[in-house]
Amino acid sequence: MKALMLSKMVMMALVIVVLAAQVLAQRTQQPGPQQEDSVAGVARRVIVVSLADHKLALVEDGQVKKIYTVAVGKPSTPSPVGTFTIERRVANPVYHHSGKTVAPGPRNPVGTRWMGLSKHGYGIHGTNEPKSIGKAASHGCIRMAQADLEELYPLVAVGDTVELVGERNEETAQLFGGGQNPTAPAQPTLTATAAPATNPAQETPADANTADAANPAGPAVTAIVASR
């Protein structure tokens, strides 16, 4: 009889130990305050381009950080309109289009940096025609002056939202209208619009699938096929 009671007590003790181990495992898997804070601390960025104003704004956590003058698509080759994402970033790209290849350097049509969009063949990049900045002059891409391009490049990442707005609206009026100082603290705050999920079947340039996202500070020379 005593042996039976002892056996039951041992079994109950084992059950208690197993249950305690399961509770401890569940607690360790749940994110603690530090993990939640790190996720909450990730900046939410959106690049807004007004094709009508020939302007680009970098908005971070609802605050305007930078505004640049850019070149956009000309009437015969307009820039696409819609919400996209930055799909890849390439430093010192090799330009390849219609059998023509241009190595990195002052003659490269896309300049020293390429930020490819989720729409195949289009991106934000530099130019070897600096006088085109501020005009509707490109083949559909967004061109930037070299200094502006190299300033913006490290401020954005793969996955950031890019809004290309065709006609002036309330958002672009707040960003670019009224002759306000783009760096003034009184700039309006905007909410970044979530970009649609990238379609895994989205066509991408065959020789432009290497981004330097894993090493943003390191140079990468990658061939790209693009509008410019």
FIKOLZA-1660 file (N, C-alpha, C; in steps of 0.1 Angstrom, whole numbers, plus 5000, padded with zeros to 4 digits):
% residues 228
   i   px   py   pz ch aa at
   1 5008 4988 5000  A  M  N
   1 5000 5000 5000  A  M CA
   1 5009 5013 5000  A  M  C
   2 5019 5012 5009  A  K  N
   2 5028 5024 5009  A  K CA
   2 5035 5026 4996  A  K  C
   3 5039 5014 4990  A  A  N
   3 5046 5015 4977  A  A CA
   3 5037 5021 4966  A  A  C
   4 5024 5018 4966  A  L  N
   4 5015 5024 4957  A  L CA
   4 5014 5039 4959  A  L  C
   5 5012 5043 4971  A  M  N
   5 5011 5058 4974  A  M CA
   5 5024 5065 4970  A  M  C
   6 5036 5059 4972  A  L  N
   6 5048 5065 4968  A  L CA
   6 5049 5066 4953  A  L  C
   7 5045 5056 4946  A  S  N
   7 5045 5056 4932  A  S CA
   7 5036 5068 4926  A  S  C
   8 5024 5070 4932  A  K  N
   8 5015 5080 4928  A  K CA
   8 5021 5094 4930  A  K  C
   9 5028 5095 4942  A  M  N
   9 5034 5108 4945  A  M CA
   9 5046 5112 4935  A  M  C
  10 5053 5101 4931  A  V  N
  10 5064 5103 4922  A  V CA
  10 5058 5108 4908  A  V  C
  11 5047 5101 4904  A  M  N
  11 5041 5105 4891  A  M CA
  11 5036 5119 4891  A  M  C
  12 5030 5123 4903  A  M  N
  12 5025 5137 4904  A  M CA
  12 5036 5147 4903  A  M  C
  13 5047 5144 4909  A  A  N
  13 5059 5153 4909  A  A CA
  13 5064 5154 4895  A  A  C
  14 5065 5143 4887  A  L  N
  14 5069 5143 4874  A  L CA
  14 5060 5152 4865  A  L  C
  15 5047 5151 4867  A  V  N
  15 5037 5159 4859  A  V CA
  15 5039 5174 4862  A  V  C
  16 5042 5177 4875  A  I  N
  16 5044 5191 4879  A  I CA
  16 5056 5197 4872  A  I  C
  17 5067 5188 4872  A  V  N
  17 5079 5193 4866  A  V CA
  17 5078 5195 4851  A  V  C
  18 5070 5186 4844  A  V  N
  18 5068 5188 4829  A  V CA
  18 5060 5200 4826  A  V  C
  19 5049 5203 4834  A  L  N
  19 5041 5214 4832  A  L CA
  19 5049 5227 4834  A  L  C
  20 5057 5227 4845  A  A  N
  20 5065 5239 4848  A  A CA
  20 5075 5242 4836  A  A  C
  21 5081 5231 4831  A  A  N
  21 5090 5233 4819  A  A CA
  21 5083 5239 4807  A  A  C
  22 5071 5234 4805  A  Q  N
  22 5063 5239 4793  A  Q CA
  22 5060 5254 4795  A  Q  C
  23 5056 5258 4807  A  V  N
  23 5053 5272 4809  A  V CA
  23 5065 5281 4808  A  V  C
  24 5077 5276 4813  A  L  N
  24 5089 5283 4811  A  L CA
  24 5093 5285 4797  A  L  C
  25 5091 5274 4789  A  A  N
  25 5095 5275 4774  A  A CA
  25 5086 5285 4767  A  A  C
  26 5073 5285 4770  A  Q  N
  26 5064 5295 4764  A  Q CA
  26 5068 5309 4767  A  Q  C
  27 5072 5312 4780  A  R  N
  27 5076 5325 4784  A  R CA
  27 5089 5330 4777  A  R  C
  28 5098 5321 4775  A  T  N
  28 5111 5325 4768  A  T CA
  28 5109 5327 4753  A  T  C
  29 5098 5321 4747  A  Q  N
  29 5096 5323 4733  A  Q CA
  29 5089 5336 4730  A  Q  C
  30 5082 5342 4740  A  Q  N
  30 5074 5354 4738  A  Q CA
  30 5084 5366 4738  A  Q  C
  31 5082 5376 4729  A  P  N
  31 5091 5387 4729  A  P CA
  31 5090 5395 4742  A  P  C
  32 5102 5399 4747  A  G  N
  32 5102 5407 4759  A  G CA
  32 5102 5422 4755  A  G  C
  33 5103 5431 4765  A  P  N
  33 5102 5445 4762  A  P CA
  33 5113 5450 4753  A  P  C
  34 5125 5444 4753  A  Q  N
  34 5136 5449 4745  A  Q CA
  34 5133 5445 4730  A  Q  C
  35 5128 5433 4728  A  Q  N
  35 5125 5429 4714  A  Q CA
  35 5114 5438 4708  A  Q  C
  36 5103 5441 4716  A  E  N
  36 5092 5449 4711  A  E CA
  36 5097 5463 4708  A  E  C
  37 5106 5469 4717  A  D  N
  37 5111 5482 4715  A  D CA
  37 5120 5483 4702  A  D  C
  38 5127 5472 4699  A  S  N
  38 5136 5472 4687  A  S CA
  38 5127 5472 4674  A  S  C
  39 5116 5465 4675  A  V  N
  39 5107 5465 4663  A  V CA
  39 5100 5478 4661  A  V  C
  40 5096 5484 4673  A  A  N
  40 5089 5497 4672  A  A CA
  40 5098 5508 4668  A  A  C
  41 5112 5506 4670  A  G  N
  41 5121 5516 4667  A  G CA
  41 5125 5517 4652  A  G  C
  42 5121 5507 4644  A  V  N
  42 5124 5507 4630  A  V CA
  42 5117 5518 4623  A  V  C
  43 5125 5527 4616  A  A  N
  43 5119 5538 4609  A  A CA
  43 5110 5534 4597  A  A  C
  44 5099 5540 4595  A  R  N
  44 5090 5538 4584  A  R CA
  44 5093 5548 4574  A  R  C
  45 5098 5545 4562  A  R  N
  45 5102 5554 4552  A  R CA
  45 5093 5553 4539  A  R  C
  46 5090 5564 4533  A  V  N
  46 5084 5564 4520  A  V CA
  46 5090 5576 4512  A  V  C
  47 5093 5573 4499  A  I  N
  47 5097 5583 4490  A  I CA
  47 5086 5587 4481  A  I  C
  48 5083 5600 4481  A  V  N
  48 5072 5605 4473  A  V CA
  48 5077 5613 4462  A  V  C
  49 5074 5610 4450  A  V  N
  49 5078 5617 4438  A  V CA
  49 5066 5624 4431  A  V  C
  50 5066 5637 4430  A  S  N
  50 5056 5644 4423  A  S CA
  50 5061 5646 4408  A  S  C
  51 5055 5639 4399  A  L  N
  51 5059 5640 4385  A  L CA
  51 5056 5654 4380  A  L  C
  52 5045 5660 4385  A  A  N
  52 5041 5673 4380  A  A CA
  52 5050 5684 4385  A  A  C
  53 5055 5682 4397  A  D  N
  53 5064 5692 4403  A  D CA
  53 5079 5689 4401  A  D  C
  54 5082 5677 4396  A  H  N
  54 5096 5673 4394  A  H CA
  54 5104 5674 4407  A  H  C
  55 5097 5669 4417  A  K  N
  55 5103 5669 4431  A  K CA
  55 5102 5655 4437  A  K  C
  56 5112 5652 4446  A  L  N
  56 5112 5640 4453  A  L CA
  56 5113 5643 4468  A  L  C
  57 5105 5637 4477  A  A  N
  57 5106 5639 4491  A  A CA
  57 5109 5626 4498  A  A  C
  58 5118 5626 4508  A  L  N
  58 5120 5615 4517  A  L CA
  58 5112 5617 4530  A  L  C
  59 5102 5609 4533  A  V  N
  59 5094 5610 4545  A  V CA
  59 5097 5599 4554  A  V  C
  60 5101 5602 4566  A  E  N
  60 5104 5591 4576  A  E CA
  60 5096 5593 4589  A  E  C
  61 5089 5583 4592  A  D  N
  61 5080 5583 4604  A  D CA
  61 5070 5595 4603  A  D  C
  62 5066 5598 4591  A  G  N
  62 5056 5609 4589  A  G CA
  62 5063 5623 4589  A  G  C
  63 5076 5624 4590  A  Q  N
  63 5083 5637 4589  A  Q CA
  63 5091 5638 4577  A  Q  C
  64 5090 5650 4570  A  V  N
  64 5098 5652 4558  A  V CA
  64 5112 5654 4562  A  V  C
  65 5121 5646 4556  A  K  N
  65 5135 5647 4559  A  K CA
  65 5143 5654 4549  A  K  C
  66 5140 5652 4536  A  K  N
  66 5147 5658 4525  A  K CA
  66 5138 5660 4513  A  K  C
  67 5140 5670 4506  A  I  N
  67 5133 5673 4493  A  I CA
  67 5144 5676 4482  A  I  C
  68 5142 5669 4471  A  Y  N
  68 5152 5671 4460  A  Y CA
  68 5144 5674 4447  A  Y  C
  69 5151 5682 4438  A  T  N
  69 5146 5684 4424  A  T CA
  69 5151 5672 4416  A  T  C
  70 5142 5667 4408  A  V  N
  70 5146 5655 4399  A  V CA
  70 5141 5657 4385  A  V  C
  71 5146 5648 4376  A  A  N
  71 5140 5648 4363  A  A CA
  71 5131 5636 4362  A  A  C
  72 5120 5637 4355  A  V  N
  72 5110 5626 4354  A  V CA
  72 5108 5623 4339  A  V  C
  73 5100 5613 4336  A  G  N
  73 5098 5609 4322  A  G CA
  73 5092 5619 4313  A  G  C
  74 5097 5620 4301  A  K  N
  74 5092 5629 4291  A  K CA
  74 5078 5624 4286  A  K  C
  75 5070 5633 4279  A  P  N
  75 5057 5628 4275  A  P CA
  75 5057 5616 4266  A  P  C
  76 5067 5614 4258  A  S  N
  76 5068 5602 4250  A  S CA
  76 5072 5589 4257  A  S  C
  77 5078 5591 4268  A  T  N
  77 5082 5579 4277  A  T CA
  77 5080 5583 4292  A  T  C
  78 5067 5584 4296  A  P  N
  78 5064 5589 4309  A  P CA
  78 5068 5579 4320  A  P  C
  79 5070 5585 4332  A  S  N
  79 5072 5577 4344  A  S CA
  79 5060 5569 4348  A  S  C
  80 5061 5557 4353  A  P  N
  80 5049 5550 4358  A  P CA
  80 5043 5557 4370  A  P  C
  81 5030 5555 4372  A  V  N
  81 5023 5561 4383  A  V CA
  81 5018 5550 4392  A  V  C
  82 5020 5551 4405  A  G  N
  82 5015 5541 4414  A  G CA
  82 5024 5540 4426  A  G  C
  83 5022 5530 4434  A  T  N
  83 5030 5527 4446  A  T CA
  83 5038 5515 4444  A  T  C
  84 5051 5516 4446  A  F  N
  84 5061 5505 4443  A  F CA
  84 5070 5504 4456  A  F  C
  85 5080 5496 4455  A  T  N
  85 5090 5494 4465  A  T CA
  85 5104 5495 4459  A  T  C
  86 5114 5498 4467  A  I  N
  86 5128 5497 4463  A  I CA
  86 5131 5482 4463  A  I  C
  87 5135 5476 4452  A  E  N
  87 5137 5462 4451  A  E CA
  87 5152 5459 4452  A  E  C
  88 5161 5468 4448  A  R  N
  88 5175 5465 4448  A  R CA
  88 5183 5479 4448  A  R  C
  89 5195 5478 4454  A  R  N
  89 5203 5490 4454  A  R CA
  89 5217 5486 4449  A  R  C
  90 5222 5494 4440  A  V  N
  90 5235 5490 4434  A  V CA
  90 5244 5503 4433  A  V  C
  91 5256 5501 4439  A  A  N
  91 5266 5512 4438  A  A CA
  91 5275 5510 4426  A  A  C
  92 5278 5520 4418  A  N  N
  92 5287 5520 4407  A  N CA
  92 5282 5509 4397  A  N  C
  93 5270 5511 4392  A  P  N
  93 5264 5500 4383  A  P CA
  93 5270 5501 4369  A  P  C
  94 5270 5489 4362  A  V  N
  94 5273 5488 4348  A  V CA
  94 5260 5489 4340  A  V  C
  95 5259 5498 4331  A  Y  N
  95 5246 5500 4323  A  Y CA
  95 5246 5492 4311  A  Y  C
  96 5235 5484 4309  A  H  N
  96 5234 5476 4297  A  H CA
  96 5220 5477 4291  A  H  C
  97 5219 5481 4278  A  H  N
  97 5206 5483 4272  A  H CA
  97 5208 5482 4257  A  H  C
  98 5200 5474 4251  A  S  N
  98 5199 5472 4236  A  S CA
  98 5213 5469 4230  A  S  C
  99 5221 5461 4237  A  G  N
  99 5234 5457 4232  A  G CA
  99 5245 5467 4236  A  G  C
 100 5241 5477 4242  A  K  N
 100 5251 5488 4246  A  K CA
 100 5255 5486 4261  A  K  C
 101 5268 5486 4264  A  T  N
 101 5273 5484 4277  A  T CA
 101 5281 5496 4281  A  T  C
 102 5279 5502 4293  A  V  N
 102 5287 5514 4297  A  V CA
 102 5292 5511 4311  A  V  C
 103 5305 5511 4313  A  A  N
 103 5311 5508 4326  A  A CA
 103 5309 5520 4335  A  A  C
 104 5311 5518 4348  A  P  N
 104 5310 5529 4358  A  P CA
 104 5319 5540 4354  A  P  C
 105 5314 5553 4356  A  G  N
 105 5322 5564 4352  A  G CA
 105 5313 5576 4348  A  G  C
 106 5319 5587 4344  A  P  N
 106 5312 5599 4341  A  P CA
 106 5302 5598 4329  A  P  C
 107 5305 5588 4320  A  R  N
 107 5296 5586 4309  A  R CA
 107 5284 5576 4311  A  R  C
 108 5284 5571 4323  A  N  N
 108 5273 5561 4326  A  N CA
 108 5260 5568 4327  A  N  C
 109 5250 5564 4319  A  P  N
 109 5237 5571 4319  A  P CA
 109 5229 5571 4332  A  P  C
 110 5232 5561 4341  A  V  N
 110 5225 5561 4353  A  V CA
 110 5234 5565 4365  A  V  C
 111 5245 5571 4362  A  G  N
 111 5253 5577 4373  A  G CA
 111 5260 5567 4382  A  G  C
 112 5262 5571 4395  A  T  N
 112 5269 5563 4404  A  T CA
 112 5261 5554 4413  A  T  C
 113 5248 5555 4413  A  R  N
 113 5239 5548 4422  A  R CA
 113 5226 5544 4414  A  R  C
 114 5221 5532 4417  A  W  N
 114 5209 5527 4411  A  W CA
 114 5200 5522 4423  A  W  C
 115 5188 5527 4423  A  M  N
 115 5178 5521 4433  A  M CA
 115 5166 5516 4424  A  M  C
 116 5166 5503 4421  A  G  N
 116 5156 5497 4412  A  G CA
 116 5143 5495 4419  A  G  C
 117 5132 5499 4412  A  L  N
 117 5119 5497 4417  A  L CA
 117 5113 5483 4414  A  L  C
 118 5102 5480 4421  A  S  N
 118 5095 5468 4419  A  S CA
 118 5088 5467 4405  A  S  C
 119 5088 5478 4398  A  K  N
 119 5084 5478 4384  A  K CA
 119 5096 5476 4375  A  K  C
 120 5096 5466 4368  A  H  N
 120 5108 5462 4360  A  H CA
 120 5113 5473 4351  A  H  C
 121 5126 5475 4352  A  G  N
 121 5133 5484 4343  A  G CA
 121 5133 5499 4348  A  G  C
 122 5126 5502 4359  A  Y  N
 122 5125 5516 4363  A  Y CA
 122 5132 5517 4377  A  Y  C
 123 5138 5529 4379  A  G  N
 123 5145 5531 4391  A  G CA
 123 5148 5546 4394  A  G  C
 124 5154 5549 4405  A  I  N
 124 5159 5562 4409  A  I CA
 124 5174 5561 4407  A  I  C
 125 5180 5571 4400  A  H  N
 125 5194 5570 4397  A  H CA
 125 5200 5583 4393  A  H  C
 126 5212 5583 4390  A  G  N
 126 5219 5596 4385  A  G CA
 126 5218 5597 4370  A  G  C
 127 5226 5606 4365  A  T  N
 127 5226 5609 4351  A  T CA
 127 5239 5615 4346  A  T  C
 128 5241 5613 4333  A  N  N
 128 5253 5619 4327  A  N CA
 128 5248 5632 4319  A  N  C
 129 5236 5636 4322  A  E  N
 129 5230 5648 4316  A  E CA
 129 5225 5657 4327  A  E  C
 130 5233 5663 4335  A  P  N
 130 5229 5670 4347  A  P CA
 130 5219 5682 4343  A  P  C
 131 5220 5687 4331  A  K  N
 131 5210 5698 4328  A  K CA
 131 5196 5693 4326  A  K  C
 132 5194 5680 4326  A  S  N
 132 5180 5675 4325  A  S CA
 132 5173 5676 4339  A  S  C
 133 5180 5677 4350  A  I  N
 133 5174 5678 4363  A  I CA
 133 5164 5689 4364  A  I  C
 134 5152 5686 4369  A  G  N
 134 5141 5696 4370  A  G CA
 134 5132 5696 4358  A  G  C
 135 5134 5687 4349  A  K  N
 135 5126 5687 4336  A  K CA
 135 5120 5673 4334  A  K  C
 136 5110 5673 4325  A  A  N
 136 5105 5660 4321  A  A CA
 136 5113 5656 4309  A  A  C
 137 5124 5648 4312  A  A  N
 137 5134 5645 4302  A  A CA
 137 5139 5631 4301  A  A  C
 138 5135 5622 4310  A  S  N
 138 5140 5609 4311  A  S CA
 138 5132 5599 4303  A  S  C
 139 5136 5587 4302  A  H  N
 139 5129 5576 4295  A  H CA
 139 5119 5569 4305  A  H  C
 140 5117 5575 4316  A  G  N
 140 5107 5570 4325  A  G CA
 140 5112 5569 4340  A  G  C
 141 5125 5568 4341  A  C  N
 141 5131 5567 4354  A  C CA
 141 5131 5581 4361  A  C  C
 142 5135 5581 4374  A  I  N
 142 5136 5593 4382  A  I CA
 142 5151 5596 4383  A  I  C
 143 5155 5607 4376  A  R  N
 143 5170 5611 4377  A  R CA
 143 5172 5621 4388  A  R  C
 144 5184 5620 4394  A  M  N
 144 5188 5629 4404  A  M CA
 144 5202 5634 4401  A  M  C
 145 5205 5646 4406  A  A  N
 145 5219 5652 4405  A  A CA
 145 5228 5643 4414  A  A  C
 146 5240 5642 4410  A  Q  N
 146 5249 5632 4416  A  Q CA
 146 5250 5634 4431  A  Q  C
 147 5252 5646 4436  A  A  N
 147 5254 5649 4450  A  A CA
 147 5241 5645 4458  A  A  C
 148 5229 5648 4452  A  D  N
 148 5217 5645 4458  A  D CA
 148 5215 5630 4459  A  D  C
 149 5218 5623 4448  A  L  N
 149 5217 5609 4447  A  L CA
 149 5226 5601 4457  A  L  C
 150 5238 5606 4459  A  E  N
 150 5247 5599 4468  A  E CA
 150 5243 5603 4483  A  E  C
 151 5236 5614 4485  A  E  N
 151 5231 5617 4498  A  E CA
 151 5219 5608 4501  A  E  C
 152 5210 5606 4492  A  L  N
 152 5198 5598 4494  A  L CA
 152 5201 5583 4496  A  L  C
 153 5210 5578 4488  A  Y  N
 153 5212 5564 4487  A  Y CA
 153 5214 5557 4500  A  Y  C
 154 5222 5562 4509  A  P  N
 154 5224 5555 4522  A  P CA
 154 5212 5557 4532  A  P  C
 155 5203 5566 4528  A  L  N
 155 5192 5569 4537  A  L CA
 155 5180 5560 4535  A  L  C
 156 5180 5551 4524  A  V  N
 156 5169 5543 4521  A  V CA
 156 5174 5528 4520  A  V  C
 157 5164 5519 4520  A  A  N
 157 5168 5505 4520  A  A CA
 157 5158 5497 4511  A  A  C
 158 5162 5485 4508  A  V  N
 158 5154 5476 4500  A  V CA
 158 5141 5474 4508  A  V  C
 159 5129 5475 4501  A  G  N
 159 5116 5473 4508  A  G CA
 159 5110 5486 4511  A  G  C
 160 5117 5498 4510  A  D  N
 160 5110 5511 4513  A  D CA
 160 5100 5514 4502  A  D  C
 161 5089 5521 4506  A  T  N
 161 5079 5524 4497  A  T CA
 161 5082 5536 4488  A  T  C
 162 5078 5536 4475  A  V  N
 162 5080 5547 4466  A  V CA
 162 5067 5550 4459  A  V  C
 163 5062 5562 4462  A  E  N
 163 5050 5567 4455  A  E CA
 163 5053 5576 4444  A  E  C
 164 5049 5572 4432  A  L  N
 164 5050 5581 4420  A  L CA
 164 5037 5587 4417  A  L  C
 165 5035 5600 4419  A  V  N
 165 5022 5606 4419  A  V CA
 165 5022 5614 4406  A  V  C
 166 5012 5611 4397  A  G  N
 166 5011 5618 4384  A  G CA
 166 5006 5632 4384  A  G  C
 167 4995 5634 4391  A  E  N
 167 4989 5648 4392  A  E CA
 167 4990 5653 4406  A  E  C
 168 4990 5666 4407  A  R  N
 168 4991 5673 4420  A  R CA
 168 4978 5669 4428  A  R  C
 169 4981 5666 4441  A  N  N
 169 4970 5663 4450  A  N CA
 169 4973 5669 4464  A  N  C
 170 4965 5666 4474  A  E  N
 170 4966 5672 4487  A  E CA
 170 4980 5669 4493  A  E  C
 171 4984 5656 4491  A  E  N
 171 4997 5652 4496  A  E CA
 171 5009 5659 4490  A  E  C
 172 5009 5660 4477  A  T  N
 172 5020 5668 4470  A  T CA
 172 5019 5683 4473  A  T  C
 173 5007 5688 4475  A  A  N
 173 5006 5702 4478  A  A CA
 173 5012 5705 4492  A  A  C
 174 5010 5696 4501  A  Q  N
 174 5016 5698 4515  A  Q CA
 174 5031 5697 4514  A  Q  C
 175 5036 5687 4506  A  L  N
 175 5050 5685 4505  A  L CA
 175 5058 5696 4497  A  L  C
 176 5052 5700 4486  A  F  N
 176 5060 5708 4477  A  F CA
 176 5054 5722 4474  A  F  C
 177 5042 5724 4478  A  G  N
 177 5035 5737 4474  A  G CA
 177 5038 5747 4485  A  G  C
 178 5034 5760 4481  A  G  N
 178 5034 5771 4490  A  G CA
 178 5047 5777 4493  A  G  C
 179 5058 5773 4486  A  G  N
 179 5071 5779 4487  A  G CA
 179 5077 5777 4501  A  G  C
 180 5073 5767 4509  A  Q  N
 180 5078 5765 4522  A  Q CA
 180 5093 5760 4521  A  Q  C
 181 5100 5762 4532  A  N  N
 181 5114 5757 4533  A  N CA
 181 5113 5743 4536  A  N  C
 182 5119 5734 4527  A  P  N
 182 5118 5720 4530  A  P CA
 182 5124 5715 4542  A  P  C
 183 5134 5722 4548  A  T  N
 183 5140 5718 4560  A  T CA
 183 5135 5724 4573  A  T  C
 184 5124 5732 4571  A  A  N
 184 5119 5739 4583  A  A CA
 184 5111 5729 4592  A  A  C
 185 5112 5731 4605  A  P  N
 185 5105 5722 4615  A  P CA
 185 5090 5722 4613  A  P  C
 186 5084 5733 4606  A  A  N
 186 5070 5734 4605  A  A CA
 186 5064 5726 4593  A  A  C
 187 5073 5718 4587  A  Q  N
 187 5068 5710 4575  A  Q CA
 187 5057 5701 4580  A  Q  C
 188 5047 5699 4571  A  P  N
 188 5036 5690 4575  A  P CA
 188 5041 5676 4577  A  P  C
 189 5034 5669 4586  A  T  N
 189 5037 5654 4588  A  T CA
 189 5027 5646 4579  A  T  C
 190 5033 5636 4573  A  L  N
 190 5025 5627 4564  A  L CA
 190 5026 5613 4569  A  L  C
 191 5016 5605 4566  A  T  N
 191 5016 5591 4569  A  T CA
 191 5020 5583 4557  A  T  C
 192 5031 5574 4559  A  A  N
 192 5035 5566 4548  A  A CA
 192 5025 5556 4544  A  A  C
 193 5022 5554 4531  A  T  N
 193 5013 5545 4526  A  T CA
 193 5020 5531 4525  A  T  C
 194 5013 5521 4530  A  A  N
 194 5019 5508 4528  A  A CA
 194 5019 5503 4514  A  A  C
 195 5030 5498 4509  A  A  N
 195 5032 5493 4496  A  A CA
 195 5026 5479 4494  A  A  C
 196 5020 5476 4483  A  P  N
 196 5015 5462 4481  A  P CA
 196 5027 5452 4481  A  P  C
 197 5023 5440 4484  A  A  N
 197 5034 5430 4485  A  A CA
 197 5040 5428 4471  A  A  C
 198 5053 5426 4470  A  T  N
 198 5059 5423 4457  A  T CA
 198 5055 5410 4452  A  T  C
 199 5051 5410 4439  A  N  N
 199 5047 5397 4433  A  N CA
 199 5059 5389 4430  A  N  C
 200 5060 5377 4436  A  P  N
 200 5072 5368 4433  A  P CA
 200 5075 5366 4419  A  P  C
 201 5064 5367 4410  A  A  N
 201 5066 5364 4396  A  A CA
 201 5070 5377 4388  A  A  C
 202 5071 5388 4396  A  Q  N
 202 5075 5401 4389  A  Q CA
 202 5087 5399 4381  A  Q  C
 203 5087 5403 4369  A  E  N
 203 5099 5402 4360  A  E CA
 203 5109 5412 4365  A  E  C
 204 5121 5407 4366  A  T  N
 204 5133 5416 4370  A  T CA
 204 5143 5415 4359  A  T  C
 205 5152 5425 4358  A  P  N
 205 5162 5424 4348  A  P CA
 205 5171 5412 4350  A  P  C
 206 5174 5405 4340  A  A  N
 206 5181 5392 4341  A  A CA
 206 5195 5394 4347  A  A  C
 207 5201 5406 4344  A  D  N
 207 5215 5408 4349  A  D CA
 207 5215 5419 4360  A  D  C
 208 5204 5421 4367  A  A  N
 208 5203 5431 4377  A  A CA
 208 5198 5426 4390  A  A  C
 209 5201 5413 4393  A  N  N
 209 5195 5407 4405  A  N CA
 209 5204 5407 4417  A  N  C
 210 5215 5414 4416  A  T  N
 210 5224 5415 4428  A  T CA
 210 5224 5428 4434  A  T  C
 211 5218 5429 4446  A  A  N
 211 5218 5442 4454  A  A CA
 211 5228 5442 4464  A  A  C
 212 5232 5454 4469  A  D  N
 212 5242 5454 4480  A  D CA
 212 5235 5457 4493  A  D  C
 213 5222 5452 4494  A  A  N
 213 5215 5454 4506  A  A CA
 213 5222 5448 4518  A  A  C
 214 5228 5436 4516  A  A  N
 214 5235 5430 4527  A  A CA
 214 5247 5438 4532  A  A  C
 215 5253 5446 4523  A  N  N
 215 5264 5454 4527  A  N CA
 215 5263 5468 4521  A  N  C
 216 5253 5476 4527  A  P  N
 216 5250 5489 4521  A  P CA
 216 5262 5498 4519  A  P  C
 217 5272 5497 4528  A  A  N
 217 5283 5506 4527  A  A CA
 217 5294 5501 4516  A  A  C
 218 5293 5489 4512  A  G  N
 218 5303 5484 4503  A  G CA
 218 5299 5486 4489  A  G  C
 219 5309 5489 4480  A  P  N
 219 5307 5491 4466  A  P CA
 219 5303 5478 4459  A  P  C
 220 5294 5480 4449  A  A  N
 220 5290 5468 4441  A  A CA
 220 5290 5473 4427  A  A  C
 221 5295 5465 4418  A  V  N
 221 5294 5468 4404  A  V CA
 221 5285 5457 4397  A  V  C
 222 5273 5461 4393  A  T  N
 222 5264 5452 4388  A  T CA
 222 5258 5457 4375  A  T  C
 223 5256 5449 4365  A  A  N
 223 5250 5453 4353  A  A CA
 223 5235 5455 4354  A  A  C
 224 5230 5465 4349  A  I  N
 224 5215 5467 4350  A  I CA
 224 5210 5470 4336  A  I  C
 225 5197 5466 4334  A  V  N
 225 5190 5469 4322  A  V CA
 225 5179 5479 4326  A  V  C
 226 5178 5490 4321  A  A  N
 226 5168 5500 4326  A  A CA
 226 5164 5511 4316  A  A  C
 227 5153 5517 4319  A  S  N
 227 5149 5529 4313  A  S CA
 227 5158 5540 4320  A  S  C
 228 5160 5551 4314  A  R  N
 228 5168 5561 4321  A  R CA
 228 5163 5575 4318  A  R  C
% end
